[in-house]
Amino acid sequence: MAACYFVANADDRLVVGTSNRTERLLGYFTKHGDGGADVFPLGEYDKGEVRALAAHLGVPEPIREKRPTAGFWDGQTDEADLGAPYETLDEVVAALADGAVGVRAPDTVAETVDADPDTVVTQAARIRRTGHKRERPPAPGRPEADIDATADTASGDPSWTRWPRSSATVWNEPTPMESWSRSPATSTPA
């Protein structure tokens, strides 16, 4: 990924990721590897929807139907790693993530999406266990209540910004830092 970012930064471009919704929600990616990108255009589409989009766009069938693999060793497949075919995983993940079946026992979810209850339990545990992969890393600093940042009116320089720490905020819309931060080499907090 360092090489991807080196090339992207040299031309003021973005690194585009290939993860789909099913992989993303199951945490089936490497943190700061294939999970480290600026944008995931397919990130809200499950594997079946990505395949349908590929067919619509005219991607050749051998490419569309190739068994997905992370490619770490010969014979590795996503479905063997994840324990179920993507057709099943798409439905299970959607039911668990979207709350389409509400908070119910795994047997009820399994029955609703026609999946093995063990698959539902395994994938629900995987989603919980890999939650850290879908969150921004924590940064030490001020308490959350201290985040209200205002524009640097003293210098009129809005270029110094702090990224929001809350996952509820949009990551690519930074908020201005306090005025004491306008010159990090010389300023200190009051």
RODO-2510 file (C-alpha; in nm, 4 decimals, decimal comma):
residues 190
     n   res          X          Y          Z
     1     m     0,0000     0,0000     0,0000
     2     a     0,2932     0,2311     0,0612
     3     a     0,3821     0,2071    -0,3081
     4     c     0,0202     0,2766    -0,4079
     5     y     0,0144     0,5865    -0,1893
     6     f     0,3561     0,6982    -0,3154
     7     v     0,2311     0,6916    -0,6746
     8     a    -0,1074     0,8447    -0,5863
     9     n     0,0453     1,1268    -0,3842
    10     a     0,2974     1,2073    -0,6577
    11     d     0,0097     1,2928    -0,8929
    12     d    -0,2389     1,4200    -0,6326
    13     r    -0,4652     1,1178    -0,6799
    14     l    -0,6558     0,8743    -0,4588
    15     v    -0,5969     0,5071    -0,3866
    16     v    -0,9067     0,3111    -0,4876
    17     g    -0,9972    -0,0009    -0,2881
    18     t    -1,1720    -0,3102    -0,4204
    19     s    -1,3495    -0,4425    -0,1097
    20     n    -1,7205    -0,5102    -0,1337
    21     r    -1,9776    -0,4802     0,1453
    22     t    -1,9709    -0,8477     0,2420
    23     e    -1,5907    -0,8522     0,2755
    24     r    -1,5910    -0,5191     0,4560
    25     l    -1,8541    -0,6135     0,7138
    26     l    -1,6965    -0,9550     0,7748
    27     g    -1,3567    -0,7881     0,8160
    28     y    -1,2160    -1,0037     0,5376
    29     f    -0,9368    -0,7658     0,4461
    30     t    -0,5967    -0,6690     0,5791
    31     k    -0,5872    -0,3546     0,7878
    32     h    -0,3661    -0,1011     0,6063
    33     g    -0,3341    -0,3556     0,3236
    34     d    -0,6238    -0,4028     0,0842
    35     g    -0,8340    -0,2289     0,3508
    36     g    -0,6194     0,0843     0,3308
    37     a    -0,7619     0,3014     0,0554
    38     d    -0,9106     0,6463     0,0146
    39     v    -1,2352     0,5317    -0,1449
    40     f    -1,4186     0,2009    -0,1924
    41     p    -1,6575     0,2486    -0,4859
    42     l    -1,7950    -0,1056    -0,4419
    43     g    -1,7984    -0,0873    -0,0630
    44     e    -2,1772    -0,0742    -0,0290
    45     y    -2,2491    -0,3555    -0,2766
    46     d    -2,2486    -0,7205    -0,1710
    47     k    -2,0560    -0,9783    -0,3730
    48     g    -2,3627    -1,0797    -0,5759
    49     e    -2,4334    -0,7183    -0,6686
    50     v    -2,0697    -0,6699    -0,7736
    51     r    -2,0959    -0,9755    -0,9996
    52     a    -2,4219    -0,8431    -1,1489
    53     l    -2,2605    -0,5037    -1,2096
    54     a    -1,9643    -0,6747    -1,3768
    55     a    -2,2019    -0,8642    -1,6079
    56     h    -2,3873    -0,5410    -1,6887
    57     l    -2,0579    -0,3694    -1,7736
    58     g    -1,9541    -0,6564    -2,0016
    59     v    -1,6723    -0,7987    -1,7917
    60     p    -1,5846    -1,1348    -1,9527
    61     e    -1,7458    -1,4373    -1,7863
    62     p    -1,4170    -1,6122    -1,6949
    63     i    -1,3224    -1,3075    -1,4868
    64     r    -1,6693    -1,2729    -1,3306
    65     e    -1,6939    -1,6411    -1,2407
    66     k    -1,3377    -1,6877    -1,1148
    67     r    -1,3380    -1,8114    -0,7564
    68     p    -1,2475    -1,5188    -0,5288
    69     t    -0,9183    -1,5523    -0,3455
    70     a    -0,6912    -1,3360    -0,1353
    71     g    -0,4084    -1,5054    -0,3246
    72     f    -0,1792    -1,5679    -0,0289
    73     w    -0,1179    -1,9344    -0,1237
    74     d    -0,2054    -2,1777    -0,4021
    75     g    -0,5575    -2,3112    -0,3749
    76     q    -0,6750    -2,0513    -0,1242
    77     t    -1,0337    -1,9330    -0,1711
    78     d    -1,2380    -1,6711     0,0115
    79     e    -1,5241    -1,9140     0,0599
    80     a    -1,2993    -2,1738     0,2262
    81     d    -1,1536    -1,9033     0,4529
    82     l    -1,4980    -1,7676     0,5405
    83     g    -1,6715    -2,1042     0,5709
    84     a    -1,9589    -2,0480     0,3287
    85     p    -2,0282    -1,9461    -0,0314
    86     y    -2,0741    -1,5756    -0,1018
    87     e    -2,4385    -1,6307    -0,1978
    88     t    -2,5033    -1,7428     0,1612
    89     l    -2,2682    -1,4872     0,3164
    90     d    -2,4384    -1,1988     0,1328
    91     e    -2,7768    -1,2949     0,2784
    92     v    -2,6488    -1,3676     0,6293
    93     v    -2,4478    -1,0448     0,6465
    94     a    -2,7398    -0,8394     0,5145
    95     a    -2,9754    -0,9923     0,7716
    96     l    -2,7301    -0,9314     1,0557
    97     a    -2,6085    -0,5859     0,9504
    98     d    -2,9316    -0,4356     0,8231
    99     g    -3,1498    -0,5708     1,0996
   100     a    -3,3904    -0,7059     0,8398
   101     v    -3,4801    -0,9873     1,0783
   102     g    -3,4375    -0,7862     1,3965
   103     v    -3,2443    -0,9075     1,6972
   104     r    -3,3370    -1,2737     1,7006
   105     a    -3,1834    -1,6085     1,7758
   106     p    -2,9406    -1,7454     1,5151
   107     d    -3,1932    -2,0186     1,4321
   108     t    -3,4495    -1,7533     1,3359
   109     v    -3,1982    -1,5637     1,1218
   110     a    -3,0838    -1,8909     0,9646
   111     e    -3,4407    -1,9890     0,8844
   112     t    -3,5211    -1,6452     0,7413
   113     v    -3,2262    -1,6491     0,4996
   114     d    -3,2163    -2,0288     0,4531
   115     a    -2,8703    -2,0750     0,6050
   116     d    -2,7141    -2,3146     0,8524
   117     p    -2,7459    -2,1788     1,2113
   118     d    -2,3743    -2,2467     1,2708
   119     t    -2,2930    -2,0257     0,9711
   120     v    -2,5022    -1,7451     1,1190
   121     v    -2,3332    -1,7781     1,4602
   122     t    -1,9862    -1,7912     1,3009
   123     q    -2,0449    -1,4862     1,0809
   124     a    -2,2079    -1,2838     1,3608
   125     a    -1,9026    -1,3559     1,5766
   126     r    -1,6721    -1,2605     1,2880
   127     i    -1,8530    -0,9273     1,2415
   128     r    -1,8154    -0,8491     1,6145
   129     r    -1,4538    -0,9703     1,6299
   130     t    -1,3415    -0,7622     1,3311
   131     g    -1,5179    -0,4386     1,4265
   132     h    -1,1819    -0,2757     1,4978
   133     k    -1,0946    -0,3051     1,1283
   134     r    -1,3861    -0,0811     1,0317
   135     e    -1,3088     0,1926     1,2840
   136     r    -1,0610     0,4741     1,2762
   137     p    -0,7692     0,4155     1,5097
   138     p    -0,8020     0,6032     1,8371
   139     a    -0,5746     0,9009     1,8895
   140     p    -0,4741     1,0156     2,2356
   141     g    -0,5589     1,3714     2,3130
   142     r    -0,8315     1,5847     2,4493
   143     p    -1,1522     1,4425     2,5891
   144     e    -1,4395     1,4186     2,3424
   145     a    -1,6184     1,7120     2,5100
   146     d    -1,3254     1,9355     2,4154
   147     i    -1,3593     1,8770     2,0416
   148     d    -1,5718     2,1789     1,9559
   149     a    -1,3256     2,3503     1,7273
   150     t    -1,3803     2,6938     1,5815
   151     a    -1,2251     2,8729     1,2895
   152     d    -0,8921     3,0354     1,3542
   153     t    -1,0251     3,3886     1,3551
   154     a    -0,7009     3,5376     1,4857
   155     s    -0,5110     3,4604     1,1680
   156     g    -0,8013     3,3989     0,9321
   157     d    -0,6232     3,0780     0,8300
   158     p    -0,8733     2,7920     0,7940
   159     s    -0,6069     2,5547     0,6606
   160     w    -0,5222     2,4015     0,9971
   161     t    -0,7801     2,1367     1,0623
   162     r    -0,8478     1,8468     1,2931
   163     w    -1,0246     1,5367     1,1694
   164     p    -1,3389     1,4534     1,3659
   165     r    -1,2922     1,1691     1,6123
   166     s    -1,6526     1,0584     1,6194
   167     s    -1,7469     0,7778     1,3834
   168     a    -2,0802     0,9550     1,3382
   169     t    -1,9141     1,2415     1,1541
   170     v    -1,7977     1,2351     0,7947
   171     w    -1,4260     1,1624     0,7886
   172     n    -1,3438     1,3666     0,4838
   173     e    -1,4859     1,6884     0,6244
   174     p    -1,2294     1,8142     0,8752
   175     t    -1,3204     2,0718     1,1349
   176     p    -1,0951     2,3752     1,1963
   177     m    -0,8509     2,3563     1,4863
   178     e    -0,8363     2,6077     1,7662
   179     s    -0,6376     2,9274     1,7073
   180     w    -0,3429     2,8136     1,9210
   181     s    -0,2702     2,5429     1,6657
   182     r    -0,2076     2,7708     1,3677
   183     s     0,1685     2,7461     1,4015
   184     p     0,2614     2,4052     1,5448
   185     a     0,6316     2,4928     1,5631
   186     t     0,5821     2,7916     1,7932
   187     s     0,2360     2,7766     1,9487
   188     t     0,1360     2,5925     2,2617
   189     p    -0,2082     2,5510     2,4132
   190     a    -0,3178     2,8284     2,6456
***
